[in-house]
């Protein structure tokens, strides 16, 4: 998983006080900013005005991150994670 170990990512998520903080930390530790900007969660175009379809994130890694976030923030759903993930991509 990228440049950081799973233990390092879990530790960063454990000290996060909000889901967006945890998602931001884990994404940057796992993928790096350039990779985040060049990929999408499922590999689809956000809208018809987007010129190209971005490659999808590795779904195995995505599933591991979701599990880490949901363990830290009980009740956090995938549908709640997606807009937070997009927020990280747009910053």
N, C-alpha and C positions, 0 to 999 in steps of 0.2 A: 504494500500500500504506500506508494509514493516515497517521500524522503523520511517520514516519521514512522515509528513503530506503532502497532496497535495499542500497546500499553501507553505510549506517550499521548496518543489521540484520546484514549479513554480518560487519562489524567486531566487533560485540558478540558474535556467535556464535564468532568466531575466538578471542576472549580467554577464553571460557567454559572451565572446566576439567571440567565434567560435562555430560552431556546435559540433565539437568533444569535446570541453570543456563542453558544455551543456549536451551532451549525457553521458559523463563520470560521471559528477556530479549527474545527475538524476539516472543513473543505480546504482551507489554506494549507494546513499541515499535510493533507493527503495528496492534493493535486497541484497546488501552486496557482497563482493568479492567471497566467496565460492559458493554462489548460482549462480553468474554470470558464473563462471567457469564450473559448473555442468549442465548448461542448454543451450539450443540453441533457436534461435528465433522461429523456427517452429517445432522442434523436429525431425529433419532428420539428418542423418549422413552427415558430411561435404564431405567425399569422401569414397571410398570403403576400404581404408586402416585403417580407424578409426574403432577400435574394437567394440565399442558400440554406440548405438543411445542415444543421450542425451535427457532428458525430455524437453518438450517445455515450454517456459515462459508462464505465464498466458496471454492469448490473449486480455483479457479485459484491463489488466494493460498495456500491450504493446500498445494498441490502444490509451489509455490515454496519455502515454508518447509521442507517435508520434504526437498527437494533440498539446501537450505543445511545442514540438520542432518546429513544423511547424508554430505555432503562433509566436514564438520568431524569427525564421529565415524564412521569407516569401520565398516561392519557394523551400524549402527543401522537397525533395521527399522521399518516402519510400525506393526507390532503392539507394538513396544517404545515407540514414541512416544506411542501413545494413552493409556496409564495416566499417563504423565508430563504430558501435556496436561490430563488430568482432575485431576491433583494441583494444577496451576496454577489451574484453575477453582475448586477448593475452598479455596484459601488467601485 
